[in-house]
Amino acid sequence: MQRKSGSGKSKRGASAPSQRQLRAGELVRRALADIVARGTIRDPELVDRSFTVTEVRVSPDLRHATCFVAPLGKGDAAALAEALTRVRAYLRGQLSKEVTFKFMPDLSFEPDTSFDNAEVIDRLLHTPEVARDLGKSDRED
């Protein structure tokens, strides 16, 4: 039996998360959403503030979780991420009551810019130049 050359590491580890990581990330995201919905966070910047946890990416060893957050309506996503970082010990404690993991992941918060990126792309698609080009391709078909 011949052995393939290479380092022996899976290419998948560097690019796509495993099913286990995806499942753990979704569990953490749902639990954080429930904790936030209860309104028990006492930070002045987070009281009566509406935001969403859009995605949670968990490391392969499930010890670190990066939570992407976005304000609902207008607001500064970076300031929201900083405020959540200040209360991450409280959130981690509450999370340990919601989900059962061998090790509770360390939480970090990042602003989610995907909505902003989608808005920019939408604006670009509705410019007269793009509309004109799209009209030409419709007539050619």
C-alpha positions as CSV (number, residue, x, y, z in Angstrom):
1,M,0.0,0.0,0.0
2,Q,1.5,3.4,-1.0
3,R,1.4,6.3,1.3
4,K,0.5,9.8,-0.1
5,S,3.1,12.4,0.4
6,G,2.4,15.4,2.5
7,S,2.3,16.4,6.1
8,G,-0.6,14.1,7.0
9,K,-2.7,17.0,8.1
10,S,-6.2,17.3,6.7
11,K,-6.8,20.3,4.4
12,R,-10.2,20.7,6.0
13,G,-8.8,21.8,9.3
14,A,-7.5,25.0,7.8
15,S,-10.6,26.0,5.9
16,A,-14.0,24.8,7.0
17,P,-15.2,24.2,10.5
18,S,-16.3,20.7,11.5
19,Q,-19.8,19.6,12.2
20,R,-18.9,19.6,15.9
21,Q,-17.7,23.2,15.8
22,L,-20.8,24.3,13.9
23,R,-23.1,22.5,16.3
24,A,-21.3,24.0,19.4
25,G,-21.3,27.4,17.9
26,E,-25.0,27.3,17.3
27,L,-25.6,26.1,20.8
28,V,-23.6,29.0,22.2
29,R,-25.3,31.5,19.9
30,R,-28.8,30.4,21.0
31,A,-27.9,30.4,24.7
32,L,-26.4,33.9,24.5
33,A,-29.5,35.1,22.7
34,D,-31.6,33.7,25.5
35,I,-29.4,35.3,28.2
36,V,-29.5,38.7,26.5
37,A,-33.3,38.4,26.0
38,R,-33.8,38.0,29.7
39,G,-32.4,41.4,30.3
40,T,-30.2,40.5,33.3
41,I,-27.1,42.3,32.0
42,R,-26.5,45.3,34.2
43,D,-23.9,47.2,32.1
44,P,-25.2,50.8,31.5
45,E,-24.3,50.6,27.8
46,L,-26.2,47.3,27.3
47,V,-29.4,48.1,29.3
48,D,-32.4,48.6,27.0
49,R,-30.2,48.1,23.9
50,S,-31.4,45.8,21.1
51,F,-28.7,43.7,19.4
52,T,-28.3,40.3,18.0
53,V,-25.7,37.6,18.1
54,T,-25.4,36.8,14.4
55,E,-22.8,34.0,14.5
56,V,-20.5,32.2,16.9
57,R,-17.3,30.5,15.6
58,V,-15.8,28.0,17.9
59,S,-12.2,26.8,17.8
60,P,-11.5,23.2,16.9
61,D,-10.8,22.3,20.6
62,L,-14.0,24.2,21.7
63,R,-12.2,26.3,24.2
64,H,-12.6,29.7,22.4
65,A,-15.7,31.2,20.9
66,T,-15.8,34.3,18.8
67,C,-19.2,35.9,18.9
68,F,-20.2,38.3,16.1
69,V,-22.7,40.9,17.3
70,A,-24.7,43.6,15.5
71,P,-27.0,46.3,16.8
72,L,-30.6,46.3,15.7
73,G,-31.4,49.5,14.0
74,K,-28.7,52.2,14.2
75,G,-25.7,51.9,16.5
76,D,-22.0,51.3,16.7
77,A,-21.2,47.6,16.5
78,A,-17.6,48.2,17.7
79,A,-18.9,49.9,20.9
80,L,-21.4,47.1,21.4
81,A,-18.6,44.5,21.1
82,E,-16.5,46.4,23.6
83,A,-19.4,46.6,26.1
84,L,-20.0,42.8,25.8
85,T,-16.3,42.2,26.3
86,R,-16.5,44.0,29.6
87,V,-19.3,41.6,30.8
88,R,-18.0,38.4,29.2
89,A,-17.2,36.8,32.6
90,Y,-20.9,37.2,33.6
91,L,-22.0,35.9,30.2
92,R,-19.7,32.9,30.5
93,G,-21.1,32.1,33.9
94,Q,-24.7,32.3,32.6
95,L,-23.7,30.3,29.6
96,S,-22.4,27.5,31.8
97,K,-25.9,27.2,33.3
98,E,-27.4,26.9,29.8
99,V,-25.1,24.5,27.9
100,T,-23.0,21.6,29.0
101,F,-19.5,21.4,27.6
102,K,-16.5,19.7,29.1
103,F,-14.8,23.1,29.0
104,M,-16.7,26.3,28.8
105,P,-15.3,28.4,25.9
106,D,-13.6,31.7,26.5
107,L,-15.8,34.3,24.8
108,S,-14.6,37.1,22.6
109,F,-16.9,39.6,20.8
110,E,-16.4,41.1,17.4
111,P,-18.6,43.5,15.5
112,D,-20.5,41.9,12.6
113,T,-20.0,43.9,9.4
114,S,-21.8,41.5,7.1
115,F,-24.9,43.7,7.1
116,D,-22.9,46.8,6.2
117,N,-21.2,44.9,3.4
118,A,-24.6,43.6,2.1
119,E,-25.9,47.2,2.1
120,V,-22.9,48.5,0.1
121,I,-23.4,45.7,-2.5
122,D,-27.1,46.4,-2.7
123,R,-26.4,50.1,-3.3
124,L,-23.9,49.2,-6.0
125,L,-26.4,46.9,-7.7
126,H,-29.0,49.7,-7.9
127,T,-26.7,52.2,-9.5
128,P,-27.7,53.3,-13.0
129,E,-24.6,51.8,-14.6
130,V,-25.3,48.4,-13.2
131,A,-29.0,48.6,-14.0
132,R,-28.1,49.5,-17.6
133,D,-25.7,46.6,-17.9
134,L,-28.2,44.2,-16.4
135,G,-30.9,45.4,-18.8
136,K,-28.5,44.6,-21.7
137,S,-28.0,41.0,-20.5
138,D,-31.8,40.5,-20.2
139,R,-32.3,41.6,-23.8
140,E,-29.5,39.4,-25.1
141,D,-31.1,36.2,-23.7
